[in-house]
Amino acid sequence: MTLLELADRLSCRLEGDGRAEIHRVAGIEHAGPGDVTFFASPRYAAALRRTRATAVILGEKAPPAPCAMLRTKDPWLAFANALSLFADSALPPPGIDRLSAVAPTP
């Protein structure tokens, strides 16, 4: 999904290149290209300055990041919504798993 699409779905103000592709959500210290991360605590200011993420979700008054920014009044809610957008929603196939249907041997 593009950063512009993500900003729209999360109702965030985008600062940066909206054409950038986002593939997953990652922690601020582990994020890399194609990742969106999250910043809400001054305790992680150093990690924000050195993040390699493509974008970061942060508050309206948070310090600037070295990447695209998705600014919002409620970064916690936007982050939770981002997690749900990128969560693997694959369901198991319908039916009974053939391994669980086998009776135990005595």
MOTAMO-V447838 format. One line per field, one symbol per residue. psi: psi as a letter, one per 30 degrees, with the letter a starting at -180 (. if undefined). A space follows every 50 residues. Layout:
BEGIN
psi: ???
END
This chain:
BEGIN
psi: kleeeeeeffhlkkjajffkkkflklleffkakflkakkfkffgeeeefg kglelkkllegllllgalkjklfieeeeeeeeeeefkjgkklklakkfef fkkkk.
END
